[in-house]
Amino acid sequence: MSDNPIIYKKLEGGVALIQISYLESMNSLSNAVLAGMAESIEKANSDDDVGAIVITGDDEVFSAGGDMNDTFLPKLRGEVPYEENDPYLGGLGLPLDWTAMLRNSKPVVVAFNGLAVGGGVTCFLAADVLMASTKARFMFMFTKLGIVAEMCSSKYLAARVGFGRASEIFLSARTVEADEAYRIGLVDFLIDHDKLLDEAIAKARQIAKNPRPMTMLTKQLLDQNVLEQDDTQVWQNESDALRTCFSLPEHKEAVMAFLSRSKG
């Protein structure tokens, strides 16, 4: 593996760019790649100058998913035991709650620049904005490989495309082309390939301009309310978040700035 499977760049406008660059294995999600991404996301979250994150793949591939040689074969051969106390991947040994990391992170824009297989899709369904190049393809081949989907994708794929479509995609283990992915809501934007990264960075900059506490509270509200059936609880969650906003200086600054622009 290359010494640096993850490229981290800090861009103007409050954006951190994270690129998967494990080209000898089609950007597959080896343990080192996952660890590098987690470290880069934490780096961006710890930087007060960063307001949003863009994740993409280097070269023409987004990610070929789980690294078979690194992840599956050692356990199948009995060389490495399954981890009995692994609550995330059935014993494969994921060291953190990946979905919680994304949901608790500063806003994440994912730019699928090409082929995304298995975990190369599911790892990112809980991100905030998903963009796809016209050259992207999404392969959900879990059942074909004798496994099931992971990374909370049985929740987030259904939330994005609906129960029926999620069921059909998972059960058939088929490929979803870029135009279908956009049409069914798997991704939020379909962008000409040559413009994808620029558009993703522009979207991240648009998000990063907004007050940080409010973007994080918005993510929290979506997590709390998207599946909440009790409207009284939804009202309460929003009211609690508003009270927090009213107590923060960013609220006053934003209102005064808006009024100033209106008078101008």
Number of C-alpha atoms within 10 A of each C-alpha: 12 10 8 13 24 23 18 19 14 15 14 11 18 21 26 28 23 23 22 26 25 25 18 10 15 21 28 28 26 20 16 16 20 20 17 19 21 16 13 21 23 14 13 25 19 12 12 9 16 22 25 28 30 25 26 25 27 21 15 16 24 31 30 22 22 19 19 13 10 14 16 14 13 14 16 11 9 9 9 13 13 17 14 10 10 14 14 17 16 13 14 17 17 16 13 13 13 18 20 12 15 19 18 14 20 26 24 25 23 26 29 34 27 24 25 26 22 22 24 23 23 23 19 24 25 23 20 17 19 23 26 30 22 20 19 24 24 26 21 25 21 19 14 13 9 7 9 16 16 16 20 18 22 17 15 19 22 15 17 18 19 15 13 9 15 20 15 11 17 21 15 14 18 16 18 18 15 24 18 15 21 20 13 14 15 26 22 16 22 22 24 14 16 12 10 21 24 12 16 26 25 15 18 25 22 15 22 21 15 14 15 18 14 17 18 15 17 15 16 16 16 15 12 14 16 10 10 12 9 9 10 9 13 18 12 11 16 18 12 12 16 14 10 14 16 11 10 12 10 16 17 13 11 13 11 12 11 12 10 10 9 8 6 6
